[in-house]
Amino acid sequence: MTDGPAKNLDDLAPLVTAALKALKTKGWMVATAESCTGGLICAALTEIAGSSEVVDRGFVTYSNEAKSDLLGVPSDLIQKVGAVSKEVAVAMADGALARSNAQVAVSVTGIAGPGGGSAEKPVGTVHIAIACENRPTEHVHCRFSGQGRQEIRLATVQTALTSILNAIS
């Protein structure tokens, strides 16, 4: 797989290929629900020829309104815990699974920076959730501290892809 942090999406090709192969072997489709990555997970997956066999759709839900409108994340939940939270990541993944033909969905929400962080949720805070049919939704909390915006987004994509692979293997 990818050794160390990815410098660009091309560095993730072996990981993407492994995830696509595992999805194909299992006969599963994947959906993505992305906030801080702005569609990079889906872009990485669809960079590989033949990905249409296993990629169902991608939701880019950068705004809170989009999270509610497209994925069904309750707006009062966002108000209560904030968009960058375990609860919202889980609701995003569950919403993507329910609103697609996929058997697995990954969601990401976080603070890529350089601004927007706080003491409680500093830049580099990312929540990832993986929803699979007939299983409890899993959550990964990441802190990609000391990195720039591009590095945080690529590290998020890398972690999300690894999470997909782990969930279906």
C-alpha positions, 0 to 999 in steps of 0.5 A: 500500500502507500508508505507514509503520507501521500503527497498527491492522489497518484500516491494513493493508487495502490490503496485505491486499487486494493479497495476497488478490488475488494469491493468487486470481489465482495460484489459491493458498491460504495458511496461517499459523503464528503465535506472537508475533502470536497469529493477527493475520495470519489475522485481517487476511486474514479481515477482507476478505469473500471471503477464504475463497477463498484462506485455508485455515487458521491455526495459533496456536502460542504455546507451544513444545509447540503448535509441536511438536504442531501443526506438527511442529517438533522439540522438540530444535530448539527446545531447541537454538536457541530458539523465536525463531530462523530455524530454528524459523520455517522449520520452522513454515512448512514444517510449516504448508504440510505440514499444510494444503491451502495452496500458501504458508504464512507463519510468525512467531515473535518477542519482542513484549515488553515483557519476555522479551528478552535481549542476544542476542534483544532485544524486537522480534526477529522471524523470519518464514518463507515456504514455497511449494510446490516452492521453498526456504523464505525467511526474514526477520529483523526487529528492531523496536526502540524500539516497544511490544508493539502496534507490534511485533505490527502491524509483524510482520503488515505484514512478513508480509503483504508477504512473502506478496505478494512470494513469490507475485508 
